[in-house]
């Protein structure tokens, strides 16, 4: 967003107080965000505090960003003193960050659902913009959180850098030049629903990442969440459960891979979200669009986009933590979301058994050993009482469930007293998607 750099430069020149960011999470991506804010945005943005269960990791994130000596804070007063003194602040309590008057924007980077909800809701209630590097949370209860943020007059957004935010920027560009987007796509290098933390341990160790998170990338759960929130932000849907997910020969240009989608399927209807495995440039994103005016088609052909009726636009990379500060600035300075639901859920991520699950067995973490997620229309999910994978963690199977079965609410007993289940019920009632069993 080219307005952002000028706005930030103007603030730096004027000596305006920096945007104050509080972050929840101190993992691989979160530590990258801390580094980016400290090195590229030091004059206009300040990461004032990090909350993490393991505070040593929060301290390390600051140290790696060149900010050693973080103060450990266990109360609002202690946090306030540290921030006012200009000292990095760390805490185990995310609610301190969410409710602090010294935080302008809350950045949630855990990938958790239930554990992330209370601080996100508290931040909204305390008048803070909320940026998520957490498509799992957004894909589970994003529409109701967006409604609450709207009522509070704050921005609720996922981030640029992650593929959904990059896709949304490209979607807005394509729409802005008068081409109608008909597909928003993600380019993947691997898709295998049966991967698990053991198979992905080597890759995770090589890059210093969490094996469960890496597994979520490989088994399709992460891309299902990512494309679900793109659908919810654009009004698009999916062509079928799990999306089409075409695989092409490694190195196939995305312009060629785009020809796999039938134009007739794309041109009629609201458009779809999807992905392709093996195309280049990976791991980029793409948007397919169409335009009816014959003269405009002539120009697009001149500009090397082909004869149509489908035209392929792409961004050859997504730069994850490098782009997150831009999202923060858009929210704080322009009240603009990088990507957020436009209404109720249109696409959900439902739960499938990764292997046979025994009666009484507990469903483990996302990117784990027991289940994987696939994108499905919200209407089908509601009608079939299908279990969203965002609420599946911690549930116990009520019966033996064969491999690749799509789970329903009747197949599990949910943990009691969870905030996510209450919000899911509120979201369903608000947008007319009440469960079939209700």
Secondary structure, DSSP 8 states (H G I E B T S, - for coil): -HHHHHHHHHHHHHT---EEEEEE--SHHHHHHHHHHHHHSTTTEEEEEEE-SSHHHHHHHHHHTT----EE--SHHHHHHHHHTT--EEES-HHHHHH-TT-SEEEE-S--SHHHHHHHHHHHHTT-EEEES-HHHHHHHHHHHHHHHHHHT--EEE-SSSHHHHHHHHHHHHHHTT-EEEEEEEEES---TT--TTTTHHHHHHHT--HHHHHHHHSSHHHHHHHHHHHHHHT-B-SSTT---EEEEEEEEHHHHGGGS-HHHHHSSS-EEEEEEEEESTT-EEEEEE---HHHHHHHHHTTS-S-SSEEEEES---THHHHHHHHHHHHHH---SB--SSS-SEEEEEEESS-B-TT-B---TTSSSEEEEEEEHHHHHHTTB-BHHHHTT-EESS-B-TT-B-BGGGEE--TT-HHHHHHHHHHHHHT---TT-
